[in-house]
Each structure stands twice: as structure tokens, then as C-alpha cells.
Amino acid sequence: MQAPNREEFHFYMLKSIELPNVALVKRSASAQSTDSLADRLAILLDSSDLDAELDRDVGLEERLIHLARDLAGAAYPVGKTTDRRTAPWIDHGARSDFHRALLVLYKQQVQIAPSGRNTYQFHPFACRIMRELERPWEQELLRRAHRDSSFTLGDLPSDPGEFARWYQLAAFGHPLYEHDLYTFLASEATRSQLEWFLRMECAGEAAFDDLVALAQVGTRGEVKMEMASNYWDEMGRGRDQAVHTHLFHQLIDDLGISAPDASELPWEVLSGINLMIWSCIHRRNVFRAQGVLGAVELLAPQRCTRVVHGATRLGIRKKTVVYYGAHAIIDVGHAEGWLSHVIEAQVREFPEAKIGIAEGLLARADASLDYFDYCLASAGVPHPSAP
């Protein structure tokens, strides 16, 4: 099978979260007051002249800003901090609508959109809506990270090597690390349950190579070299058939899995996608991105090994799940390299980096915890922490 080129693959993987094209939706954003914020943003950003659309309906921009603010407040209310996804105060519908809307804006930053939506990437309207959505979510995920770890800048080890060790132990000590989902996938899941899980994975596994490329901007020395080495591995070290995105494409193609529609994805899946993009597109998050991506490398072998065990148990060919088999091995080396040449080296150069790196690690682990809790609950397996 011929390897898909980069644009084909990213379009394939992101079609699951593609929103209506204005050319196909014969309506104006202002006329559809019952549409979700995500739908209305997609229609406006797909328009041939966004400024003319906003001028045509005086007050539309202000109404959508208030809608975004209200939605963000409902999804992430002030004074509330998520512990687990089972908290009774969580408005799951609001969170799902929130993350779909935010993803519409984020896709402008990382996708070559067939519709040309990227035209308004930095339009003041798009930036204002993004700010209204991001602010309460960002505040909540940072409160959660600090509460779970009880760290402050002064509490973190000042020695770069000791901090790298703290980072590793914090990852391994997080509730995510020995999550019950791992055992379920390896030992109990039926084939349909494993394939359902892999279908959810379709939404979040694509374009890690692009995130590494974004995160390395502005770095130098051994930090940039380690990220370059990581990126080169993602690119199959120059071999088309070994490009990691191609290996994932091969997996879903072999199993006949279709990527889920955005309306099927709950906030627990969408928030993990948005967190990855959020950490890498903003310069204010440069150190958080290093913590987020390092967490992926550090925690991936555990998950990938269990997926391979489950697939083998169910008679799925190892060739089909080579994507997970490769990451179960390669990411061990990636994790070691990231700890030594990104985490330790970056703190050596910028001592203040450790707080952002720590926040990124815990934010990623928390988002994955919500996702894994959701997957286990969807399989009908009660989690010990559930009420």
C-alpha cells in the first residue's frame, strides 16, 4: 500500500472533526441562533469575506463573544476544579460544546484546511473568541495541576538533574500510570471493545510530528537536537513506510475503522486534543509544551504495550498494530532522551522553565486520566473512584 502524503493523511485523520463547509450549508451564521457555537464559527470562518459577514449583522460579533464567554463559564465555572470526570457538578454537554468550538479555532493553527479557513487565523474576531474560551479552561487546568501536586516554584528541585528525576517520578506516581484501562485492554476487552478504543484513538493520535516541530521553535543546542531526533523518528528516519502517521493509517485501514464524527466525541477526548495544540501554538506555553510532549513519550510505552497484548490475545496480527508495537519500544528511548536533553538541559539554561514543564506534565496526565476514565466507563467497567 502506498504511503499517503502528508496532506492526505492529515485530512483523513482530521475529517472526523471537520465541521460544515459554508459552500454546503446554505444559511448565514446570524440566522441560525440554535446552532452550536462550533457550527456558527465554522460557517463564519469558511465565508469568503468574514468582515462583510460581521458588518451585515450589527451586533453579531458581540453576541458570539458573549456566547463564548457564557459557554466557557458553564464548562469551567470559577471556583470549581476537576478531580475526576465523575464529579457531579460537571456540565458534560457544555464541556463537549466548548471543546468542539475551541477545536474549530485551533485547527486554523495546525491544519491545511481544504476550505481555506486558515485565511482568518489571526483575525481579531477569531482571536477574541479563542481568548474568551481559553481563559477559564486554562485557569482550571493549571489549578488542577497545582492542586494535585501541591508544588510551587520554590518546592521543585533546583538542580536540573534532580528536577528531571522529579519529573519522571511525578509521571510514574500519577493515577494515570497504572490505570485500570490498561489491564482491561490487555486481558479482558472483546475485539469490538478494543476496536472502539482504537476508534477513539483516531481523534488524538495524528500529527504528533507537527506538535514536535512547533515546540522546537526558538530552542537551541541539545534541546533542539533532541527534538530534531524525535521528529526524525516520527518521520520513519526518511522511509515512507515507517512514518508513524502512516503506521497508524495502516492500523485503522487494516481493521476497517472509521474515524468518529465530531458529534460523537465527548469532552474527555476533545480536551486532550485541544491541550496538545494549546501547549504548542502559544509562545507563553513554550516550557509547558516541553512538559506535555515529554509526558506523552514517558507514558506511551505502558499504554502501547497493553494495546499490543490485547490485540495479540484477540488474534489481531502484530503487523496490523505495529504502530503501537513500535511506540512501546521507541518511546522508551525517546523518554530517556527527552529527560536528559530537553527537560534537564532546558532547566539548566532557563531555571524558571521548571514550573511550566511541571505544569505541562501534570496537565497532560490529568487530561489523559479523564479520557481513560471515560473509556473504561463506556466499556461498562466501574472505576473504583466512581461514586
ROFI-641392 format. One record per residue (C-alpha): residue in one letter; x, y, z. Coordinates in steps of 0.5 Angstrom, whole numbers, plus 2048, in hexadecimal, padded with zeros to 3 digits. Layout:
BEGIN
AXYZ ...
//
This chain:
BEGIN
M800800800 Q8038077FE A80480B804 P7FF811804 N803818803 R80381D809 E7FC821807 E7F881B805 F7FA81880C H7F881E810 F7F281F80C Y7F081880D M7F1818815 L7EE81E816 K7E881D812 S7E581A818 I7E582181B E7E3825814 L7DD82A815 P7D882C810 N7DB83080A V7D8836808 A7D7834801 L7D382E803 V7CF832809 K7CA837805 R7C983B80B S7CC84180F A7CF841816 S7CB846818 A7C4843816 Q7C683C81A S7C583E821 T7C4837823 D7CB834820 S7D0833825 L7D6838825 A7DA833822 D7D683381C R7D583A81C L7DC83B81C A7DE836816 I7D983A812 L7DC841813 L7E383E812 D7E183B80C S7DE841809 S7E1845803 D7E184B807 L7E184B80F D7E185380F A7DB85380B E7D784E80F L7D8851815 D7D6858812 R7D085580F D7CD854816 V7CF85981B G7D0856822 L7D184F81F E7D984F822 E7D7852829 R7D184C829 L7D6847828 I7DB84A82C H7D6849832 L7D4842830 A7DB840830 R7DC843837 D7D684083A L7D7839837 A7DE83983A G7DC83B840 A7D7836840 A7DC83183E Y7E1833843 P7DE837849 V7E283C84D G7E4838854 K7E3831851 T7E982D850 T7E882684D D7EB820851 R7E881A84C R7E381B847 T7DD81884B A7DD81E84F P7D581F850 W7D682784E I7D9826847 D7D4828842 H7D782383D G7D2826837 A7D582D838 R7DC82A838 S7DB826832 D7D982C82E F7DE830831 H7E482C82E R7E182B827 A7E0833827 L7E8833829 L7EA82E824 V7E783281E L7EB838820 Y7F2833822 K7F183081B Q7F3836818 Q7FA83681B V7FB82F819 Q7F882C813 I7F882E80C A7F082F80B P7ED82D804 S7E8832805 G7ED838806 R7EB83980D N7F283B80F T7F184280C Y7EE844813 Q7F4841817 F7F684881A H7EF84C819 P7ED85081F F7E784C820 A7EA845820 C7EF847825 R7EA84B829 I7E5844829 M7EB84082B R7ED844831 E7E6844834 L7E683C833 E7EE83B835 R7EE84083B P7E983C840 W7EC83583E E7F383783E Q7F2839845 E7EE833847 L7F382E844 L7F9832848 R7F583284F R7F482A84E A7FC82984C H7FE82D852 R7F982A857 D7FA823855 S802824856 S80282A85B F80882D858 T80B834858 L811836854 G81583685B D81382F85C L81582C856 P81D82A856 S82182F853 D82782A851 P825828849 G82682184A E822821851 F81D82484D A81D81F847 R81C81A84C W81681D850 Y81381E849 Q814816848 L81181484F A80B81984E A809816848 F80A80F84B G806811851 H80081484D P7FA81084E L7FA80F846 Y80180B846 E7FD804849 H7F6806846 D7F1800846 L7F080183F Y7F77FE83D T7F57F7841 F7EE7F883D L7F17F9836 A7F77F3837 S7F37EE83B E7EB7EF83A A7E97F3835 T7E57F082F R7E77F1828 S7E17F6827 Q7E37FA82D L7EB7FA82B E7E97FD824 W7E4802828 F7EA80482C L7EE805825 R7E9809822 M7E980E828 E7F180E827 C7F0810820 A7EE817822 G7F4818826 E7FA814823 A7FB81881D A80081E81C F80581D822 D80A81E81D D80782581C L807827823 V80E825824 A81082A81E L80C82F821 A80F82E828 Q81682E826 V816836823 G81A83A827 T81E83582A R825833829 G82B82F82B E82A82882D V82282982F K82182B827 M826825825 E82282082A M81B823827 A81E822820 S82081B821 N819819824 Y81681D81E W81A819819 D81881281C E81181481B M813815814 G81580E814 R81C810813 G81B81280C R81780C80A D81080D808 Q80D80680A A810807811 V80D80E812 H80980E818 T803811816 H80380C810 L803806815 F7FD809819 H7FA80A812 Q7FB802810 L7F8800817 I7F2804816 D7F280180F D7F37FA810 L7EE7FA816 G7E97FE812 I7E8803817 S7E580A815 A7E6810819 P7E181281D D7DD81981C A7DE81F820 S7D781E823 E7D9817825 L7DF81A829 P7DE81B830 W7E2821834 E7E681C837 V7E981A830 L7E982182D S7EC824833 G7F2820832 I7F382282B N7F282A82D L7F7829833 M7FC82782E I7FB82C829 W7FA83182E S801830831 C80583082B I802836827 H80383C82C R80983E82E R80783F835 N807838835 V80E836833 F810833839 R80982F83A A80A82C833 Q810829835 G80D82683B V807824837 L80A820832 G80F81D837 A80981A83B V807817834 E80E814833 L80E81283A L80880F83B A80680C834 P80A805835 Q80680383A R7FF804836 C802802830 T8057FB833 R7FE7FA836 V7FA7FB82F V7FF7F682B H7FE7F1831 G7F67F2830 A7F77F2828 T7FB7EB828 R7F67E882D L7F17E9828 G7F47E7822 I7F67ED81F R7FC7ED81B K8027F081E K8047F3817 T7FD7F7818 V7FF7FA81F V8067FC81D Y80580381F Y803801826 G8097FC826 A80E801823 H80C806829 A80C80182E I81480082C I816807829 D81380C82E V817808834 G81D80C831 H81981282F A817813836 E81F812838 G821817833 W81B81C835 L81D81C83C S82581D83B H825821835 V81E825836 I81C82583D E823825840 A82682A83B Q82182F83B V820830842 R828830842 E82783683D F821839840 P820837847 E81983A847 A817835842 K815830847 I80F833849 G80C833842 I80F82C841 A80C829847 E80582C845 G80582983E L807822841 L801822846 A7FC826841 R7FD82083C A7FD81B841 D7F681E844 A7F381E83D S7F581783C L7F2815842 D7EC818840 Y7EC81483A F7EE80E83C D7E880E842 Y7E381083C C7E680A838 L7E580583E A7DE807840 S7DC807839 A7DE7FF839 G7DA7FE83F V7DF7FD844 P7DE80184A H7E480584D P7E6805854 S7E680C854 A7DF80D851 P7D980F856 
//
